[in-house]
Amino acid sequence: MSTIIHPQNHPVPLPHHRHLFPTKPPPYPPCSSSLSFPKPKPKSHHHRPLLLASTTAFSCHTLYYKPHICNDVNSLLTLLNLSVQYSDAELAKAVHACSLKLQEDTHLGNSLVLAYLKLGLFNHSLNVFASLSCPNLVTYSSLISGFAKSNQGSKAIELFMKMRTEGIEPNEFTFVAILSACIRVLESELGFQIHGLVVKMGFLDSTFVANALMGFYWKITGNLRLVFKVFDEMPQRDVASWNTVISCLVKEGMYEKAFELFRVMQGIGCFRADFFTISSILSACEGSNAFMKGKEVHAHAIRIGLEGNLSVNNVLIGLYTQCGRVRDVAVLFESMPIRDVITWTQMITAYMEFGLVDLAMKVFNEMPEKNCISYNALMAGFCKNGEGLKSVKLFIEMVEEGLELTDFSLSSVINACALVMDVKASEQIQGFCLKFGFGSNVCVEAALLDMCIRCGRMADAEKMFRIWPVEHDNSVVCTSMLCGYARNGQPDEAVLFFLRCRLEGTMDLDEVTLTSILGACGTLGFEKMGEQIHCYALKTGFVTDLGVLNSIISMYAKCGNMNDAIKVFDIMPVRDVVSWNALIAGHILHRQGDEALAVWSAMEEAGIRPDTITLFLVLSAYR
């Protein structure tokens, strides 16, 4: 669009939808301190004269300015800064149009490139770049950084190669930008070459470049040794350097090492922890269940003035949910000066963890803004608390409102159908997943197979298992199939399936697998096979699992070997109501009513609260 600037002899009120060049742009909006700067409304594309004005010319009073022909580079630079400050793309385009009438100025050209990048107008920035007769290092660095930050790493790499071809040497800002681009497109080989160039040109002493290299090595290779090699060789470090290595340790689950490094950082004295440092250490406390240490870090955050920081408080909610009490979470939430959608979603998750479904629903209904993650948290919470029907209804609401459906959304509703054990509903949700193309997702497929098993649709589960992709790990679905055969009254198929998977090496033996196969052995009376599974559990350390021990007791009892069942029961370090029920049921199975009642009396003396199964077994002992 051509830009026409009309000179006028008399001051006229400025309409808010036009742009005028003031004689001297005011540094701050005049008059009122409570001004708001609304984003400009979409402009009409009719051909009409365009008047340019600084966006700072808004106030509670009507202002008057004489239009001024802008042939001054400094004025254009000022307006360009204002266009970025107030996200005014039309003003930036108008400044660009005015600049075309002037002699080429490298500084103005670079500022235009940068302004367009900040406004998200990448094609416009490339047009300006193409029009420059001699783009310099600043031009290239701005473009590479802008495209890298906007997830266009390939374009950033292309620009870097062009810069090198033209003989322009990169600086530390260029290196940081290109390393970010390598991370975006997972370009490890180029990243290694960039590291070599950094060493060759002597930029390894730059803290910013070293920090970028540590980020590259962690995100691309996940190799902590390389990260620490760069960190140890740094002549100078800043807070970002320490934050990088601490966060890498936390993500790797090396919590004690992260705590140690945090103490070293604090001991140096010249580094003050920021919100990122505190958030990482609090995540380490959550991951290691170090509740008291987490409270100490919380106190330290308050001492250095981070008690109102949103990121820190969001991590604290997760920590107190994991290690604390519901009152701690509620008090923290109420005291937060700022909340975002993550805060509200974490509160839903927290209340669901504590079993307070009504409070979680209340928080959800009070949320000022909801997204698919909020819905997913509520659906997962319903499933966790056995409210499968509510989870299904919420999913229907998501579909009706046109919200984004993720893998997690579908996995949650599939688990809800499994809880409800409604065959018709399970068939409908499976059809929905296949219709909308989610059937090829591994997580969704595994959840669908488990749902079919729980709903008694073993024939459909077998079909899904037979066409399971070879390239995907099938140890999880093998365990699901084994549990399905055992749960649906097919112990023979369970044993055969178990033996076949062991021969093929496709099943990992864990607590769930051992519990299922021990149950099948007990049902079939396969005591010898059960003994072998018992020996395997002893050898691999699974006898420390309460569920496995309960299954061993039940297996020996069902096979008629009450002596071994009692021996296993007596050596158990911890017993729950299921352990006592298994032993009572074994005595009743072998018509040993007196022994069953004696176990019942011992259970009462141990202070174990009976459940409905216990009471039913005790009544059966009197027959």
C-alpha positions as CSV (number, residue, x, y, z in Angstrom):
1,M,0.0,0.0,0.0
2,S,1.4,3.4,-0.9
3,T,1.7,5.9,1.9
4,I,0.5,9.5,1.5
5,I,1.4,12.1,4.0
6,H,-0.9,15.2,3.8
7,P,0.4,18.5,5.1
8,Q,-2.1,20.5,6.9
9,N,-2.1,24.1,8.1
10,H,-4.5,23.8,11.0
11,P,-4.4,21.4,13.8
12,V,-7.2,18.9,13.8
13,P,-8.2,16.2,16.3
14,L,-6.4,13.0,15.7
15,P,-8.8,10.1,15.0
16,H,-7.6,7.0,16.9
17,H,-7.6,4.8,13.8
18,R,-5.0,6.9,11.9
19,H,-1.3,7.3,12.3
20,L,0.4,10.7,12.2
21,F,4.0,11.6,12.6
22,P,4.2,14.1,15.5
23,T,6.8,16.8,15.3
24,K,8.6,15.3,18.3
25,P,7.4,11.9,19.6
26,P,6.6,12.2,23.3
27,P,8.7,9.7,25.4
28,Y,5.7,8.7,27.5
29,P,1.9,8.9,27.1
30,P,0.8,12.4,28.4
31,C,-1.7,13.3,31.1
32,S,-2.9,10.1,32.7
33,S,-1.0,7.3,34.5
34,S,-3.9,4.9,34.0
35,L,-3.8,4.7,30.3
36,S,-4.4,1.5,28.4
37,F,-3.1,0.8,25.0
38,P,-5.6,-1.3,23.0
39,K,-4.2,-3.2,20.0
40,P,-5.2,-1.5,16.8
41,K,-8.4,-2.8,15.1
42,P,-8.0,-4.5,11.7
43,K,-7.6,-1.9,9.0
44,S,-9.8,-1.7,5.9
45,H,-8.1,-2.5,2.7
46,H,-9.9,0.3,0.7
47,H,-7.6,2.6,-1.2
48,R,-7.5,5.8,0.9
49,P,-4.9,8.2,2.2
50,L,-3.0,6.9,5.2
51,L,-1.9,9.3,8.0
52,L,0.8,8.1,10.3
53,A,1.0,8.8,14.0
54,S,2.9,7.5,17.0
55,T,0.8,5.1,19.0
56,T,1.9,7.0,22.1
57,A,-0.5,9.7,21.1
58,F,-3.3,8.3,23.1
59,S,-4.6,10.0,26.3
60,C,-7.7,10.9,28.2
61,H,-7.6,14.3,26.4
62,T,-7.8,15.0,22.7
63,L,-4.4,15.8,21.3
64,Y,-3.5,17.9,18.3
65,Y,-0.4,17.5,16.1
66,K,0.7,18.9,12.8
67,P,1.6,16.1,10.4
68,H,5.3,16.0,9.5
69,I,7.0,14.5,6.5
70,C,9.3,11.8,7.9
71,N,12.6,11.9,6.1
72,D,14.5,11.5,9.3
73,V,16.0,8.1,10.1
74,N,15.8,8.7,13.8
75,S,12.1,9.5,13.7
76,L,11.5,6.3,11.8
77,L,13.5,4.3,14.3
78,T,11.5,5.8,17.1
79,L,8.2,4.9,15.4
80,L,9.6,1.4,14.7
81,N,10.3,0.9,18.4
82,L,6.7,2.0,19.2
83,S,5.3,-0.4,16.7
84,V,7.1,-3.3,18.5
85,Q,6.1,-2.0,21.9
86,Y,2.4,-1.9,21.1
87,S,2.4,-4.8,18.6
88,D,1.3,-2.5,15.8
89,A,2.1,-4.3,12.6
90,E,0.5,-1.6,10.4
91,L,2.7,1.1,11.8
92,A,5.8,-1.0,11.1
93,K,4.6,-1.5,7.5
94,A,4.1,2.3,7.2
95,V,7.6,3.0,8.5
96,H,8.9,0.5,6.0
97,A,7.1,2.3,3.2
98,C,8.6,5.6,4.3
99,S,12.0,4.1,4.5
100,L,11.9,3.2,0.8
101,K,11.9,6.8,-0.1
102,L,15.2,7.4,1.8
103,Q,18.7,6.4,1.0
104,E,19.5,2.9,2.3
105,D,20.5,2.9,5.9
106,T,21.9,-0.3,7.4
107,H,20.9,0.5,10.9
108,L,17.3,1.2,9.9
109,G,17.2,-1.9,7.7
110,N,18.4,-4.1,10.6
111,S,15.8,-2.5,12.9
112,L,13.1,-3.3,10.3
113,V,14.2,-6.9,10.1
114,L,14.1,-7.2,13.9
115,A,10.8,-5.4,14.2
116,Y,9.1,-7.7,11.7
117,L,10.6,-10.7,13.5
118,K,9.2,-9.6,16.8
119,L,5.8,-9.0,15.3
120,G,5.8,-12.5,13.7
121,L,6.0,-11.2,10.1
122,F,8.7,-13.5,9.0
123,N,8.1,-13.1,5.2
124,H,8.3,-9.3,5.6
125,S,11.6,-9.6,7.5
126,L,13.0,-11.8,4.7
127,N,11.9,-9.2,2.1
128,V,13.7,-6.5,3.9
129,F,16.8,-8.7,4.2
130,A,16.7,-9.4,0.4
131,S,16.5,-5.7,-0.3
132,L,19.6,-4.9,1.6
133,S,22.7,-4.5,-0.6
134,C,25.1,-5.4,2.2
135,P,23.5,-7.3,5.1
136,N,25.9,-7.5,8.0
137,L,26.4,-9.7,11.1
138,V,23.6,-8.0,13.0
139,T,21.2,-8.7,10.2
140,Y,22.1,-12.4,10.0
141,S,22.2,-12.9,13.7
142,S,18.7,-11.3,14.1
143,L,17.2,-13.5,11.4
144,I,18.8,-16.7,12.7
145,S,17.7,-16.0,16.2
146,G,14.2,-15.1,15.2
147,F,13.6,-18.2,13.0
148,A,15.2,-20.4,15.7
149,K,12.8,-19.1,18.4
150,S,9.8,-19.5,16.1
151,N,10.5,-23.3,15.6
152,Q,11.8,-22.7,12.1
153,G,15.2,-24.2,12.7
154,S,15.8,-25.3,9.1
155,K,15.5,-21.8,7.8
156,A,17.8,-20.5,10.6
157,I,20.4,-23.1,9.6
158,E,20.0,-22.1,5.9
159,L,20.7,-18.5,6.8
160,F,23.7,-19.4,8.9
161,M,25.2,-21.3,5.9
162,K,24.5,-18.4,3.7
163,M,26.3,-16.1,6.1
164,R,29.3,-18.3,6.3
165,T,29.4,-18.5,2.4
166,E,29.5,-14.7,2.3
167,G,32.5,-14.7,4.6
168,I,30.8,-13.1,7.6
169,E,32.2,-14.4,10.9
170,P,29.7,-15.3,13.6
171,N,29.8,-13.8,17.1
172,E,28.6,-15.1,20.4
173,F,25.0,-14.1,19.7
174,T,25.1,-16.0,16.4
175,F,26.5,-19.1,18.0
176,V,23.7,-19.1,20.7
177,A,21.0,-18.7,18.0
178,I,22.4,-21.5,15.7
179,L,22.8,-23.9,18.6
180,S,19.1,-23.2,19.5
181,A,18.2,-24.0,15.9
182,C,20.1,-27.3,16.1
183,I,18.2,-28.2,19.2
184,R,14.9,-27.4,17.4
185,V,15.6,-29.7,14.4
186,L,17.6,-32.3,16.4
187,E,20.6,-31.6,14.2
188,S,23.4,-33.2,16.3
189,E,26.1,-33.4,13.6
190,L,25.9,-29.7,12.8
191,G,25.9,-28.9,16.6
192,F,29.2,-30.8,17.0
193,Q,30.7,-28.9,14.1
194,I,29.5,-25.6,15.7
195,H,31.2,-26.6,18.9
196,G,34.4,-27.1,17.0
197,L,34.0,-23.7,15.3
198,V,33.4,-22.1,18.8
199,V,36.7,-23.5,20.0
200,K,38.5,-22.5,16.9
201,M,37.3,-18.9,17.1
202,G,37.9,-18.6,20.8
203,F,34.3,-18.2,21.9
204,L,34.4,-21.0,24.4
205,D,35.2,-18.4,27.1
206,S,31.9,-16.8,26.5
207,T,29.4,-17.7,29.3
208,F,26.4,-17.4,26.9
209,V,27.9,-19.7,24.3
210,A,29.0,-22.3,26.9
211,N,25.4,-22.2,28.4
212,A,24.0,-22.8,24.9
213,L,26.4,-25.7,24.4
214,M,25.4,-27.3,27.7
215,G,21.7,-27.0,26.6
216,F,22.5,-28.5,23.2
217,Y,24.4,-31.5,24.7
218,W,21.6,-32.3,27.2
219,K,18.6,-31.9,24.9
220,I,20.2,-33.6,21.9
221,T,22.4,-36.4,23.4
222,G,21.1,-36.6,27.0
223,N,24.8,-37.1,28.0
224,L,25.4,-35.6,31.4
225,R,29.2,-36.2,31.1
226,L,29.4,-33.8,28.1
227,V,27.3,-31.2,29.9
228,F,29.6,-31.4,33.0
229,K,32.7,-31.3,30.8
230,V,31.6,-27.9,29.3
231,F,30.5,-26.7,32.8
232,D,33.8,-27.7,34.5
233,E,35.9,-25.9,31.8
234,M,34.0,-22.6,32.0
235,P,36.3,-19.8,33.2
236,Q,33.2,-17.8,34.3
237,R,29.7,-18.9,35.2
238,D,26.4,-17.2,35.7
239,V,23.2,-18.3,37.4
240,A,22.0,-19.7,34.1
241,S,25.1,-22.0,34.0
242,W,24.2,-23.4,37.4
243,N,20.5,-23.7,36.6
244,T,21.3,-25.7,33.4
245,V,23.3,-28.4,35.2
246,I,21.0,-28.5,38.2
247,S,17.9,-29.0,36.0
248,C,19.7,-31.7,34.0
249,L,20.4,-33.6,37.2
250,V,16.8,-33.3,38.4
251,K,15.5,-34.5,35.0
252,E,17.9,-37.4,35.2
253,G,16.6,-38.3,38.7
254,M,20.0,-37.6,40.4
255,Y,18.4,-35.6,43.2
256,E,21.2,-35.9,45.8
257,K,23.7,-34.6,43.2
258,A,21.4,-31.7,42.4
259,F,21.1,-30.8,46.2
260,E,24.9,-31.0,46.5
261,L,25.4,-28.7,43.5
262,F,22.8,-26.2,44.9
263,R,24.7,-26.1,48.2
264,V,28.0,-25.4,46.3
265,M,26.3,-22.6,44.4
266,Q,24.9,-21.0,47.6
267,G,28.3,-21.3,49.2
268,I,30.1,-19.4,46.5
269,G,28.2,-16.3,47.6
270,C,28.2,-14.3,44.3
271,F,25.3,-16.3,42.9
272,R,21.8,-15.7,44.1
273,A,19.3,-18.4,43.3
274,D,16.5,-17.2,41.0
275,F,13.0,-18.7,40.4
276,F,14.3,-21.3,38.0
277,T,16.9,-22.6,40.5
278,I,14.3,-22.8,43.3
279,S,11.7,-24.5,41.0
280,S,14.3,-27.1,39.9
281,I,15.3,-27.9,43.5
282,L,11.7,-28.1,44.6
283,S,11.1,-30.6,41.8
284,A,14.0,-32.6,43.1
285,C,12.4,-32.5,46.6
286,E,9.1,-33.8,45.1
287,G,10.8,-36.5,43.1
288,S,12.7,-37.8,46.2
289,N,9.8,-37.3,48.6
290,A,12.1,-35.0,50.7
291,F,9.2,-33.1,52.3
292,M,11.3,-31.5,55.1
293,K,14.0,-30.4,52.6
294,G,11.2,-29.0,50.4
295,K,9.9,-26.9,53.3
296,E,13.4,-25.6,53.9
297,V,13.7,-24.6,50.2
298,H,10.2,-23.0,50.5
299,A,11.5,-20.9,53.5
300,H,14.6,-19.9,51.5
301,A,12.3,-18.8,48.6
302,I,10.4,-16.6,51.0
303,R,13.6,-15.2,52.4
304,I,14.9,-14.1,49.0
305,G,11.5,-12.6,47.9
306,L,10.1,-15.4,45.7
307,E,7.0,-16.2,47.7
308,G,4.8,-14.6,45.1
309,N,6.5,-16.1,42.1
310,L,4.1,-18.1,39.9
311,S,6.5,-20.8,38.8
312,V,7.8,-21.5,42.3
313,N,4.2,-21.7,43.7
314,N,3.1,-24.0,41.0
315,V,5.9,-26.4,41.8
316,L,5.1,-26.1,45.5
317,I,1.6,-27.2,44.9
318,G,3.0,-30.4,43.4
319,L,5.4,-30.9,46.2
320,Y,2.8,-30.5,49.0
321,T,0.4,-32.8,47.0
322,Q,3.1,-35.4,46.9
323,C,4.5,-35.1,50.4
324,G,2.3,-33.0,52.4
325,R,-1.3,-32.6,53.5
326,V,-4.3,-31.2,51.8
327,R,-4.4,-28.2,54.2
328,D,-0.9,-27.2,53.1
329,V,-2.0,-27.2,49.4
330,A,-5.2,-25.2,50.1
331,V,-3.4,-22.6,52.2
332,L,-0.7,-22.1,49.5
333,F,-3.3,-21.8,46.8
334,E,-5.3,-19.2,48.7
335,S,-2.2,-17.1,49.4
336,M,-1.0,-17.0,45.7
337,P,-1.3,-13.4,44.3
338,I,-1.2,-14.7,40.7
339,R,-2.7,-17.9,39.3
340,D,-2.6,-19.3,35.8
341,V,-4.3,-22.3,34.2
342,I,-1.4,-24.5,35.4
343,T,-2.2,-23.5,39.0
344,W,-5.9,-24.3,38.7
345,T,-5.2,-27.6,37.0
346,Q,-2.7,-28.6,39.6
347,M,-5.3,-27.9,42.3
348,I,-7.7,-30.2,40.5
349,T,-5.0,-32.9,40.5
350,A,-4.2,-32.3,44.1
351,Y,-7.7,-32.7,45.4
352,M,-8.2,-35.8,43.2
353,E,-5.1,-37.3,44.8
354,F,-6.6,-36.7,48.2
355,G,-9.9,-38.2,47.1
356,L,-11.8,-34.9,47.4
357,V,-13.7,-35.2,44.2
358,D,-16.3,-32.5,45.0
359,L,-13.6,-29.9,45.8
360,A,-11.8,-30.8,42.6
361,M,-15.1,-30.2,40.6
362,K,-15.6,-26.9,42.5
363,V,-12.1,-25.7,41.5
364,F,-12.8,-26.8,37.9
365,N,-16.1,-24.9,37.8
366,E,-14.4,-21.7,39.2
367,M,-11.6,-21.7,36.7
368,P,-11.5,-18.4,34.8
369,E,-10.0,-20.2,31.8
370,K,-10.0,-23.9,30.9
371,N,-8.1,-25.9,28.3
372,C,-7.9,-29.5,27.3
373,I,-5.3,-30.2,30.0
374,S,-7.7,-29.0,32.7
375,Y,-10.4,-31.4,31.3
376,N,-7.8,-34.2,31.1
377,A,-6.8,-33.7,34.8
378,L,-10.5,-33.9,35.9
379,M,-11.1,-37.0,33.7
380,A,-8.0,-38.7,35.1
381,G,-9.0,-37.8,38.6
382,F,-12.5,-39.3,38.1
383,C,-10.8,-42.6,37.0
384,K,-8.4,-42.6,39.9
385,N,-11.4,-42.3,42.3
386,G,-13.5,-44.9,40.6
387,E,-15.9,-42.4,39.0
388,G,-15.8,-43.8,35.5
389,L,-19.2,-42.7,34.4
390,K,-18.4,-39.0,35.3
391,S,-15.3,-39.3,33.3
392,V,-17.2,-40.5,30.2
393,K,-19.8,-37.7,30.6
394,L,-16.9,-35.1,30.8
395,F,-15.4,-36.6,27.6
396,I,-18.7,-36.2,25.8
397,E,-18.8,-32.6,26.9
398,M,-15.3,-32.1,25.5
399,V,-16.4,-33.5,22.1
400,E,-19.6,-31.4,22.0
401,E,-17.6,-28.2,22.8
402,G,-15.0,-28.9,20.1
403,L,-12.0,-29.0,22.5
404,E,-8.7,-30.5,21.4
405,L,-8.6,-34.2,22.1
406,T,-5.1,-35.5,23.0
407,D,-3.8,-39.0,23.5
408,F,-4.2,-38.5,27.2
409,S,-7.9,-37.5,26.7
410,L,-8.6,-40.8,24.9
411,S,-6.6,-42.9,27.3
412,S,-8.5,-41.4,30.2
413,V,-12.0,-42.1,28.7
414,I,-10.8,-45.6,27.6
415,N,-9.8,-46.3,31.2
416,A,-13.2,-44.9,32.4
417,C,-15.0,-47.4,30.1
418,A,-12.9,-50.1,31.5
419,L,-13.9,-49.1,35.0
420,V,-17.6,-49.0,34.1
421,M,-17.2,-52.4,32.3
422,D,-19.9,-51.5,29.8
423,V,-19.4,-53.6,26.7
424,K,-21.6,-51.3,24.5
425,A,-19.8,-48.1,25.7
426,S,-16.4,-49.8,25.1
427,E,-17.3,-50.7,21.5
428,Q,-18.5,-47.1,20.9
429,I,-15.3,-45.5,22.2
430,Q,-13.2,-47.9,20.2
431,G,-15.1,-47.0,17.1
432,F,-14.6,-43.3,17.9
433,C,-10.8,-43.8,18.2
434,L,-10.6,-45.7,14.9
435,K,-12.8,-43.2,13.1
436,F,-10.7,-40.2,14.0
437,G,-7.4,-41.8,13.4
438,F,-6.2,-42.5,16.9
439,G,-6.1,-46.2,16.4
440,S,-2.5,-46.1,15.2
441,N,-1.3,-44.4,18.5
442,V,0.6,-46.9,20.6
443,C,-0.6,-45.6,24.0
444,V,-4.2,-45.5,22.8
445,E,-4.0,-49.0,21.3
446,A,-2.6,-50.4,24.6
447,A,-5.4,-48.7,26.5
448,L,-8.0,-50.1,24.1
449,L,-6.7,-53.6,24.5
450,D,-6.8,-53.3,28.3
451,M,-10.3,-52.0,28.0
452,C,-11.5,-54.9,25.9
453,I,-10.0,-57.3,28.5
454,R,-11.7,-55.6,31.5
455,C,-15.0,-55.6,29.6
456,G,-14.7,-59.3,29.0
457,R,-14.1,-58.9,25.2
458,M,-11.2,-61.3,25.1
459,A,-11.8,-62.3,21.4
460,D,-11.4,-58.6,20.4
461,A,-8.3,-58.3,22.6
462,E,-6.8,-61.3,20.9
463,K,-7.4,-59.8,17.5
464,M,-5.7,-56.5,18.5
465,F,-2.8,-58.5,20.0
466,R,-2.3,-60.5,16.8
467,I,-1.9,-57.3,14.7
468,W,0.2,-55.4,17.2
469,P,3.1,-53.7,15.3
470,V,6.4,-55.7,15.6
471,E,8.4,-52.5,15.9
472,H,6.6,-51.5,19.1
473,D,7.5,-52.9,22.5
474,N,4.9,-55.5,23.3
475,S,5.9,-56.3,26.9
476,V,3.1,-54.2,28.3
477,V,0.4,-55.7,26.1
478,C,1.7,-59.2,26.8
479,T,1.2,-58.5,30.6
480,S,-2.3,-57.2,29.8
481,M,-3.2,-60.3,27.9
482,L,-1.9,-62.6,30.7
483,C,-3.9,-60.6,33.3
484,G,-7.0,-60.8,31.0
485,Y,-6.9,-64.6,30.7
486,A,-6.4,-65.0,34.4
487,R,-9.2,-62.4,35.2
488,N,-11.7,-63.8,32.7
489,G,-11.6,-67.4,33.9
490,Q,-9.2,-68.8,31.4
491,P,-6.3,-70.1,33.5
492,D,-5.2,-72.7,30.9
493,E,-4.8,-70.0,28.2
494,A,-3.0,-67.9,30.8
495,V,-0.4,-70.5,31.5
496,L,0.1,-71.4,27.8
497,F,0.4,-67.7,26.9
498,F,2.9,-67.2,29.8
499,L,5.1,-70.1,28.6
500,R,5.0,-69.0,25.0
501,C,6.0,-65.4,25.8
502,R,8.8,-66.6,28.0
503,L,10.2,-68.7,25.2
504,E,9.9,-65.8,22.8
505,G,11.4,-63.4,25.3
506,T,8.6,-60.9,24.8
507,M,7.4,-60.6,28.4
508,D,9.1,-58.8,31.3
509,L,8.4,-60.5,34.6
510,D,7.3,-57.8,37.1
511,E,5.0,-57.8,40.1
512,V,1.8,-57.7,38.0
513,T,2.9,-60.6,35.8
514,L,4.0,-62.8,38.8
515,T,0.7,-62.1,40.6
516,S,-1.4,-63.1,37.6
517,I,0.5,-66.3,36.8
518,L,0.5,-67.4,40.5
519,G,-3.3,-66.9,40.5
520,A,-3.6,-69.2,37.4
521,C,-1.3,-71.8,39.0
522,G,-3.5,-71.8,42.1
523,T,-6.7,-72.2,40.1
524,L,-5.3,-75.1,38.1
525,G,-3.5,-76.7,41.1
526,F,-0.1,-76.4,39.4
527,E,1.9,-76.5,42.6
528,K,5.3,-77.4,41.0
529,M,5.0,-74.5,38.6
530,G,3.9,-72.2,41.4
531,E,7.0,-73.2,43.4
532,Q,9.2,-72.3,40.5
533,I,7.6,-68.9,40.3
534,H,8.1,-68.5,44.0
535,C,11.8,-69.4,43.6
536,Y,12.1,-66.8,40.8
537,A,10.5,-64.2,43.1
538,L,13.0,-65.0,45.8
539,K,15.9,-64.8,43.4
540,T,14.9,-61.5,41.9
541,G,13.7,-59.8,45.1
542,F,10.0,-59.6,44.2
543,V,9.1,-61.3,47.5
544,T,9.3,-57.8,49.1
545,D,6.2,-56.9,47.2
546,L,3.1,-57.4,49.3
547,G,0.9,-58.3,46.3
548,V,3.3,-61.1,45.2
549,L,3.4,-62.5,48.7
550,N,-0.4,-62.5,49.0
551,S,-0.6,-64.4,45.7
552,I,2.0,-67.0,46.9
553,I,-0.1,-67.7,50.0
554,S,-3.2,-68.0,47.9
555,M,-1.5,-70.3,45.4
556,Y,-0.2,-72.7,48.1
557,A,-3.5,-72.7,49.8
558,K,-5.4,-73.6,46.6
559,C,-2.9,-76.3,45.8
560,G,-3.6,-78.0,49.2
561,N,-0.2,-77.0,50.8
562,M,-1.4,-75.1,53.8
563,N,2.0,-75.7,55.6
564,D,3.9,-73.6,53.0
565,A,1.1,-71.1,52.9
566,I,1.4,-70.6,56.7
567,K,5.2,-70.4,56.5
568,V,5.0,-67.6,53.9
569,F,2.4,-65.8,56.0
570,D,4.6,-66.0,59.1
571,I,7.7,-64.5,57.5
572,M,5.9,-61.6,55.9
573,P,7.3,-58.3,57.2
574,V,4.0,-56.5,56.6
575,R,0.5,-57.8,56.2
576,D,-2.7,-56.2,55.0
577,V,-6.3,-57.4,55.0
578,V,-5.7,-59.4,51.8
579,S,-3.0,-61.4,53.5
580,W,-5.3,-62.4,56.3
581,N,-8.2,-63.1,53.9
582,A,-6.0,-65.4,51.8
583,L,-5.0,-67.5,54.8
584,I,-8.6,-67.7,56.2
585,A,-9.9,-68.7,52.7
586,G,-7.3,-71.5,52.5
587,H,-8.4,-73.0,55.8
588,I,-12.1,-72.8,54.8
589,L,-11.3,-74.4,51.4
590,H,-9.9,-77.4,53.2
591,R,-12.7,-77.5,55.7
592,Q,-10.6,-76.2,58.6
593,G,-13.2,-74.0,60.2
594,D,-11.5,-73.8,63.7
595,E,-8.2,-72.8,62.2
596,A,-9.9,-70.2,60.1
597,L,-11.6,-68.7,63.2
598,A,-8.2,-68.8,65.0
599,V,-6.7,-66.7,62.2
600,W,-9.7,-64.4,62.5
601,S,-9.0,-63.9,66.2
602,A,-5.3,-63.2,65.5
603,M,-6.4,-60.7,62.9
604,E,-8.5,-58.8,65.4
605,E,-5.7,-58.8,68.0
606,A,-3.3,-57.4,65.3
607,G,-5.7,-54.4,64.9
608,I,-6.4,-55.1,61.2
609,R,-9.8,-53.8,60.1
610,P,-11.8,-56.4,58.3
611,D,-13.6,-55.8,55.0
612,T,-16.7,-57.4,53.5
613,I,-14.7,-60.4,52.2
614,T,-13.3,-61.1,55.7
615,L,-16.8,-61.1,57.2
616,F,-18.1,-63.4,54.4
617,L,-15.3,-65.8,55.0
618,V,-15.8,-65.9,58.8
619,L,-19.5,-66.6,58.3
620,S,-18.5,-69.5,56.0
621,A,-16.3,-70.9,58.7
622,Y,-19.3,-71.6,60.9
623,R,-21.0,-73.8,58.3
